Amino acid sequence: MFIDARTLADRTLFKSDIAVIGGGPAGITLARGFANRATEVCLIEAGGLEPDTATQALYQGENAGIEYPLSSSRLHWFGGSSNHWGGYCRPLDPIDFEGRDWVPHSGWPFGIEELAPYYPLASEIVEIAPAHFADQAYWQKATEEVLPDPVTGRMQVRYVHFSPPTRFGSRYGPELERASNIEVLLHANVVNIAATAGARAVTHLGIRTLNGRNHQVQAKVYVLASGGLENARLLLSSNDVVQTGLGNQNDLVGRFFMEHPHLSGFGEAVFAELKRLPKVYRERVVVDGRAVKAAFNPSARFLRERRLLNATFMLGLAGQYSREDASDSERSVAHTDMLKAARHFLADESGSIDAEVPPPLGYWLGMGCACEQVPNPDSRVMLAEDRDALGLRRIRLDWRLTEQDRRSLVEHMRSLAMELGALGIGRMLLKIADDGVWPEKVSGGSHHMGTTRMHDDPKRGVVDRNARVHGVDNLYIAGSSVFPTAGAANPTLTLVALTLRLADHLRAQL
Ligand SMILES: Cc1cc2nc3c(=O)[nH]c(=O)nc-3n(C[C@H](O)[C@H](O)[C@H](O)COP(=O)(O)OP(=O)(O)OC[C@H]3O[C@@H](n4cnc5c(N)ncnc54)[C@H](O)[C@@H]3O)c2cc1C
């Protein structure tokens, strides 16, 4: 059942077994895990079934670090940011879960084998199943192309699947609406998570609507699923018992904010023949109605050897290099030497290049990357002094990147250049200055991770391995805020898998 909280009598009290805060991919997946069962679920969503500017404005905040779009990087209505996500899906790599002595604060409480059973169902939920993320032979057969394996040992090819993209609200909302045991409260903003005197347990949630109503939700178990920035904000704001915020007795809530720094335009690859670069390496290919594209990402062996962070690179055809513009195009002139080098591959194969009828001059590729950043306690979500329309302190985000992040990225770019050369695909021109400063154009991918990190030790993490907030018996967190490290894969598939695991855990508890 869907209920508009604005239309209820003031101070309505809801009671249920589980209260879920937030109706994005995490909250909806958690609620679906209990659909049509004996457990009663109340899913509380700040927005409605359509976007509205007043609710969206609650997401505005301040930047203290790298400029970051706090409102446009997430959506505040039913379905959350899945209402405009890009649908890129790939699981984390096994090495991402490991404690790596060159990555401070790294290490999940478990390895990928703990999440592996949940990725297939998560893939179904985001409508990419059956997924083949690492199966080169499968894609070779499916695309009917020869897909060369990387040869330098530095890189590997992985396959990114594209969700349609699934809009969780419209896709799964009707199912929740029909479920006999689920109530979805819309236009209901959780403004406080109230706890017992010693903060050992949550007692109820304070709800406020933009038309001035106040309600309460009481439950046995509470799941905070309001997104990677808002999860921290709500805990920090819920400070009537613990002055620094609920779950924040060790000053960890909001710290370790991580993004996947995205860069484009850092290099171009010039190559002589399109056939040298399989289609799936340069554009989305649709097989059996499912779209996929290859990505280059560093091998675990290389990461260990060079003590680097993870990264993902994707290539895309950017233009053709024609004879007509060869003399006056700045790009063409700049690329002439590289193109000559690239054409040597052709000469090697055919024995010679016919000087009378030169082949087309070639093509160039644009490339983009998303990389891992080191978990950094100084990169953090805090509360600003300014308040939103509901009286809640706004977010103040201090996103920081380090020299270790930058060095790692530059080394991977060089590796990619080597790989493209070694594969005989083309020559890469690096356009990034290795001058010790982050390029100005760095942005995020709207991936908000790490602010309520998972660790078995309460002094090192906000939640334990079961996503329960340390010290609070009945409060759990779903979403990428629990990631202790970010890897270089887009986060939604993994956060859905983690949420399925949490639903299993809660079913066993209740
Ligand atoms: C433009 C864009 C492109 C993206 N592309 C990709 C991609 O290609 N691949 C990928 O993996 N990820 C992508 N993402 C990220 C992806 O959208 C998020 O990882 C995902 O939506 C997070 O799910 P969530 O449920 O944890 O949080 P959200 O989607 O943020 O959902 C949180 C929900 O909680 C509600 N809420 C918040 N505060 C409260 C409150 N106080 N009370 C009640 N309800 C509240 C919100 O309204 C929202 O509905 C993209 C994001 C953006 C913005």
Ligand as a Chemical Component Dictionary entry (heavy atoms), coordinates in Angstrom:
data_LIG
# 
_chem_comp.id                   LIG 
_chem_comp.type                 NON-POLYMER 
_chem_comp.pdbx_formal_charge   0 
_chem_comp.three_letter_code    LIG 
# 
loop_
_chem_comp_atom.comp_id 
_chem_comp_atom.atom_id 
_chem_comp_atom.alt_atom_id 
_chem_comp_atom.type_symbol 
_chem_comp_atom.charge 
_chem_comp_atom.model_Cartn_x 
_chem_comp_atom.model_Cartn_y 
_chem_comp_atom.model_Cartn_z 
_chem_comp_atom.pdbx_ordinal 
LIG C1  C1  C 0 23.672 10.522 -12.912 1  
LIG C2  C2  C 0 23.997 9.246  -12.164 2  
LIG C3  C3  C 0 24.487 8.145  -12.879 3  
LIG C4  C4  C 0 24.809 6.959  -12.195 4  
LIG N1  N1  N 0 25.253 5.894  -12.921 5  
LIG C5  C5  C 0 25.545 4.748  -12.298 6  
LIG C6  C6  C 0 25.956 3.609  -13.039 7  
LIG O1  O1  O 0 26.043 3.631  -14.271 8  
LIG N2  N2  N 0 26.250 2.464  -12.355 9  
LIG C7  C7  C 0 26.161 2.401  -10.997 10 
LIG O2  O2  O 0 26.452 1.350  -10.433 11 
LIG N3  N3  N 0 25.728 3.465  -10.272 12 
LIG C8  C8  C 0 25.423 4.625  -10.881 13 
LIG N4  N4  N 0 24.978 5.695  -10.154 14 
LIG C9  C9  C 0 24.883 5.555  -8.692  15 
LIG C10 C10 C 0 23.581 4.870  -8.303  16 
LIG O3  O3  O 0 22.492 5.619  -8.740  17 
LIG C11 C11 C 0 23.584 4.686  -6.784  18 
LIG O4  O4  O 0 24.668 3.816  -6.454  19 
LIG C12 C12 C 0 22.310 4.070  -6.243  20 
LIG O5  O5  O 0 21.162 4.766  -6.644  21 
LIG C13 C13 C 0 22.367 4.075  -4.714  22 
LIG O6  O6  O 0 21.235 3.432  -4.206  23 
LIG P1  P1  P 0 20.736 3.724  -2.718  24 
LIG O7  O7  O 0 19.417 3.069  -2.575  25 
LIG O8  O8  O 0 21.795 3.371  -1.753  26 
LIG O9  O9  O 0 20.598 5.307  -2.616  27 
LIG P2  P2  P 0 19.682 6.327  -3.449  28 
LIG O10 O10 O 0 19.515 5.896  -4.823  29 
LIG O11 O11 O 0 20.285 7.655  -3.184  30 
LIG O12 O12 O 0 18.271 6.232  -2.734  31 
LIG C14 C14 C 0 18.052 6.766  -1.453  32 
LIG C15 C15 C 0 16.574 7.032  -1.271  33 
LIG O13 O13 O 0 16.369 7.470  0.059   34 
LIG C16 C16 C 0 15.493 8.581  0.072   35 
LIG N5  N5  N 0 15.834 9.387  1.249   36 
LIG C17 C17 C 0 16.952 10.111 1.456   37 
LIG N6  N6  N 0 16.898 10.705 2.658   38 
LIG C18 C18 C 0 15.740 10.336 3.229   39 
LIG C19 C19 C 0 15.135 10.621 4.473   40 
LIG N7  N7  N 0 15.711 11.423 5.373   41 
LIG N8  N8  N 0 13.929 10.076 4.740   42 
LIG C20 C20 C 0 13.319 9.272  3.854   43 
LIG N9  N9  N 0 13.862 8.965  2.640   44 
LIG C21 C21 C 0 15.059 9.494  2.349   45 
LIG C22 C22 C 0 15.783 9.279  -1.243  46 
LIG O14 O14 O 0 14.709 10.105 -1.650  47 
LIG C23 C23 C 0 16.029 8.130  -2.171  48 
LIG O15 O15 O 0 14.855 7.676  -2.778  49 
LIG C24 C24 C 0 24.641 6.878  -10.786 50 
LIG C25 C25 C 0 24.119 7.980  -10.086 51 
LIG C26 C26 C 0 23.812 9.140  -10.757 52 
LIG C27 C27 C 0 23.256 10.300 -9.988  53 
# 
loop_
_chem_comp_bond.comp_id 
_chem_comp_bond.atom_id_1 
_chem_comp_bond.atom_id_2 
_chem_comp_bond.value_order 
_chem_comp_bond.pdbx_ordinal 
LIG C1  C2  SING 1  
LIG C2  C3  SING 2  
LIG C2  C26 DOUB 3  
LIG C3  C4  DOUB 4  
LIG C4  N1  SING 5  
LIG C4  C24 SING 6  
LIG N1  C5  DOUB 7  
LIG C5  C6  SING 8  
LIG C5  C8  SING 9  
LIG C6  O1  DOUB 10 
LIG C6  N2  SING 11 
LIG N2  C7  SING 12 
LIG C7  O2  DOUB 13 
LIG C7  N3  SING 14 
LIG N3  C8  DOUB 15 
LIG C8  N4  SING 16 
LIG N4  C9  SING 17 
LIG N4  C24 SING 18 
LIG C9  C10 SING 19 
LIG C10 O3  SING 20 
LIG C10 C11 SING 21 
LIG C11 O4  SING 22 
LIG C11 C12 SING 23 
LIG C12 O5  SING 24 
LIG C12 C13 SING 25 
LIG C13 O6  SING 26 
LIG O6  P1  SING 27 
LIG P1  O7  DOUB 28 
LIG P1  O8  SING 29 
LIG P1  O9  SING 30 
LIG O9  P2  SING 31 
LIG P2  O10 DOUB 32 
LIG P2  O11 SING 33 
LIG P2  O12 SING 34 
LIG O12 C14 SING 35 
LIG C14 C15 SING 36 
LIG C15 O13 SING 37 
LIG C15 C23 SING 38 
LIG O13 C16 SING 39 
LIG C16 N5  SING 40 
LIG C16 C22 SING 41 
LIG N5  C17 SING 42 
LIG N5  C21 SING 43 
LIG C17 N6  DOUB 44 
LIG N6  C18 SING 45 
LIG C18 C19 SING 46 
LIG C18 C21 DOUB 47 
LIG C19 N7  SING 48 
LIG C19 N8  DOUB 49 
LIG N8  C20 SING 50 
LIG C20 N9  DOUB 51 
LIG N9  C21 SING 52 
LIG C22 O14 SING 53 
LIG C22 C23 SING 54 
LIG C23 O15 SING 55 
LIG C24 C25 DOUB 56 
LIG C25 C26 SING 57 
LIG C26 C27 SING 58 
# 
